Amino acid sequence: MTKETIQPERVITDQPTGEEIYVQELENELTRHELAKKFRLLWLNRSFLFRAALAGLVCATVIAFLIPKRFVSTTRLMPPDSQSSSSLALVSALSGQSGLLGGLAGNLLGIQSTGDLFIGVLRSRSVEDPVINRFGLQKAYGARLEESARQDLEENTAITEDRKSGIITVSVTDHDPKRAAAIAGAYVDELNIMITQLSTSSAHRERVFLEERLSAVKQDLETAETNFSQFASKNGTIDITEQGKAMVEAGATLEGELIAAQSELEGLKQVYTDSNVRVRAAEARIAELRRQLQKLGGTTSAPPNEDAATTGTFYPSLRQLPILGVPYADLYRRLKVEEAIYETLTKEYELAKVEEAKETPTVKILDPPEVPQRKSYPPRLLLMILGTLLAAGLAMFWVLGKARWQAAAADDPGKQLAQEIFRTVRARIPWASSNGAHVSAGAHDASNRNDDRPRM
């Protein structure tokens, strides 16, 4: 019994009554009537709306073509494939596990990727200032200060990194398409220079040390070569060991020939007199052999440091070779030591350069900057459409607002306030008196017409 009494009451309260349905239908009818009146008013003023839309189209077209063109040149860089420090390698390893764990570890350790490093270098003053000076952007942007030119360059340059692929995109906007492409390429060039200069790897430090050491050893080698060549030229020493061996062999040969000549002379004297031609020839040959032996062996009265040019010979004597052997060996040993050091350092220097090239993150261009063929700004067609729609909307607002103004009663508080404000403004602006009088007269006529209407 309780359920039967409660259920009908709930159904009755949920459903609208006939009076409520009638009121709702009446409101909908009035709404449709008001909309129809507004559409009819707009249709009657269609010529005005068309002229306003046409004027808006013309103004928007003029503005769209007066705005200077802008071109965007884009270059894309491959992500660096080398990690120059253990911390970056750690982040790379962690990122291969779970994204959350890798990102959390990177944030806790304060470690960034090499791509972030590249972006930071590209946005630094050390890169921006050379670009500004190379293309004269301070004059091109009309900036009085270099800082203002740097800000304009930053506003015209967009540098982003794709977190998934790691590709770095550099987009440069400029009024000149060729200059936009050149600036984008200059960013890559300056990035390469800065990465090379700022590289602090162990291979880089080793390469710098070897380069400095190699320069010093090269100077020492040149000094040793100069001293050795001057000593060899002054004393006629080419190779002390070989020269001594050759001179001993030559002396032994001359000594043998001298003994044979003396034996031959003794035999000739047994047969011929001293005035015989053959005897004299043998004596002359013996004298020449003795002179050659004396020349080859040197004299004990000659000073030990007497050079070959002073004695009139091309080579030092056999007696001078032991004396010249010590300084010759010293200079020769020093020369060979410097040559060995220079050769070893040269090999290590080349290996260090290879290692530095492996460890230094290099900039690899995926898409080189190209001269854009189409403008990126302004969107002229969009501006023309928006200008037309805006002018048409303002014209509709004017028509509907004017109609509502005319339909308002003269004793309407809002209308009275607007008329009072208008009269105050007209009194303070003399040049608006004629238009103001016209509008005031129109408003007064409209108020009179409203007063003449029969009131319900």
C-alpha angles and dihedrals in degrees: 000000000000094000091051092054096045099045097060091049091054092049092049094050094047097052120072118244125242092258092053091050090051092049091049092050090048091052091049090050092051090049091052089047092052092048091049090051091051093048090048090050091051091048091052089052094044093120091056091046091049092050091048092050090047091050090049090050091051093048093046091048092051092048092046092054094043093056109094117248121251128203129200123211117190132196126183126208127205116241113262112265097201131069112208097193138045092239093059090047088052092054090047091052094047093048088058091062111051125341093227094048093046093047092046092049091048092051094047094048093043091234123152132193123254088249090061088048091054092049091050091051092048091054094048125106090240088068100033097051095056089048091051092048094045095055100028092240094163089067094037092053092042091236118160094200129045089231090059090051089051091052091049090050091051091050091051094047125073118192117184138162127214105230093207102046098021092227112154117218122201115190121183123193120203141150090240114062094204092050091048091056092045093051091050090052091047090056090058093047093050090046090056091049094048094046090052093048096045096046108125101176123136091249089055093051090047091049092051092049093048091047092055093043092048091053092053093046090049090057091048090049092051090050092049091049091050094049093046094047092048092050093047092047093048096048101029092239114152100157117353095200096048093039092052092048092048092046093050090050091047091048091050090050092049090046091053092048090048092053091048091049092049091050090049091050092052090053092049092051089057090060106026136040124252092259092059116119095232091051092050091048091052091049091049091050091049091050091051092050091051091050091051091049091049091048091048095048098037129218127282091227093062114100113253095235095049108128128223093253091059094050092046094239130119095225135033119262124257090252091056096050096082090049093049093043096077099054090036092054091045094051092042092050092048090050093050092047092052090047091051092048092047092049093048094047091047091056092046091046092055091048091049091052090053092049091047090051089052095049098040112089106239125205111242116192114222096178117015117217114269132195105261115237097195129052120245097202144073105030095215098183092050091048091050092050093046091047092051093048092046093051091047091049093050090049091051090048090050094050094047093043092049091050092049090049092053092046093052117101121251092241093052108128093219093051092047091050091050091049091050092050090047093051091049093050092046090052092053095044110056096185090060094057097098095049090040092052090051093050091044091051090049091049091048091051091049091051091050090051090051090051091052092054115101111253121226 
